[in-house]
Amino acid sequence: MSVDVKIGIENSPRELGFSTSAKAEEVYAAAERALDGTDAVLSLTDDKGSRVLVPASKIAYVEVGSAENRRVGFGAA
């Protein structure tokens, strides 16, 4: 199962979007630590193993998507 994450960055017209195998609660906890000043950097790892680092002072918003399995094909309704 993967969770979709979108991070808005101040003064940037595009958002940073990726999928991670971390649980939604873990992503929320990391975002809260960054936004309340506990951590100076939001650090997450995507599905491919790449680490994503965003300075906490530049985060505009963090959106965490659903943790549903992706359905593919005609019978996936």
C-alpha positions as CSV (number, residue, x, y, z in Angstrom):
1,M,0.0,0.0,0.0
2,S,1.3,3.5,-0.8
3,V,0.3,6.9,0.3
4,D,0.3,9.9,-2.0
5,V,2.0,13.0,-0.6
6,K,1.8,16.6,-2.0
7,I,3.9,19.4,-0.4
8,G,3.4,23.0,-1.3
9,I,6.6,25.1,-1.1
10,E,6.5,28.9,-0.6
11,N,7.3,31.0,-3.6
12,S,7.1,28.0,-5.9
13,P,4.3,27.6,-8.5
14,R,4.5,23.8,-8.4
15,E,3.9,21.4,-5.6
16,L,6.2,18.4,-4.8
17,G,4.2,15.2,-5.3
18,F,5.3,11.6,-4.7
19,S,4.2,8.2,-3.3
20,T,5.6,6.7,-0.2
21,S,5.3,3.3,1.4
22,A,5.2,4.9,4.9
23,K,1.9,4.9,6.8
24,A,-0.2,8.0,6.7
25,E,0.2,8.5,10.4
26,E,4.0,8.5,10.0
27,V,3.8,11.2,7.3
28,Y,1.4,13.3,9.5
29,A,3.8,13.0,12.5
30,A,6.8,14.0,10.4
31,A,4.9,17.0,9.0
32,E,3.7,18.1,12.4
33,R,7.3,17.9,13.8
34,A,8.5,20.1,10.9
35,L,5.7,22.6,11.1
36,D,5.8,23.0,14.9
37,G,9.5,23.7,14.9
38,T,10.7,20.4,16.4
39,D,12.5,19.4,13.2
40,A,14.1,21.9,10.9
41,V,13.7,19.7,7.8
42,L,10.8,17.5,6.7
43,S,12.4,14.2,5.6
44,L,10.4,11.5,3.8
45,T,11.4,8.5,1.6
46,D,9.5,7.8,-1.6
47,D,8.5,4.4,-3.1
48,K,11.7,4.2,-5.1
49,G,13.9,4.7,-2.1
50,S,14.8,8.4,-2.8
51,R,14.9,10.7,0.2
52,V,12.9,13.9,0.0
53,L,14.1,16.8,2.2
54,V,12.2,20.1,2.5
55,P,13.2,22.9,4.8
56,A,10.4,23.3,7.4
57,S,10.4,27.1,7.0
58,K,9.5,26.9,3.3
59,I,6.5,24.5,3.7
60,A,3.2,26.0,2.7
61,Y,1.1,22.9,3.1
62,V,1.3,19.1,3.3
63,E,-1.5,17.0,1.7
64,V,-1.6,13.2,2.5
65,G,-3.7,11.1,0.2
66,S,-5.5,7.9,0.8
67,A,-3.8,4.6,1.5
68,E,-5.7,2.5,-1.0
69,N,-4.3,0.0,-3.4
70,R,-4.3,1.3,-7.0
71,R,-6.7,-0.5,-9.2
72,V,-5.9,-1.2,-12.9
73,G,-8.0,-2.6,-15.7
74,F,-11.6,-2.6,-16.8
75,G,-12.9,-4.8,-13.9
76,A,-11.4,-2.6,-11.2
77,A,-14.6,-0.6,-10.5
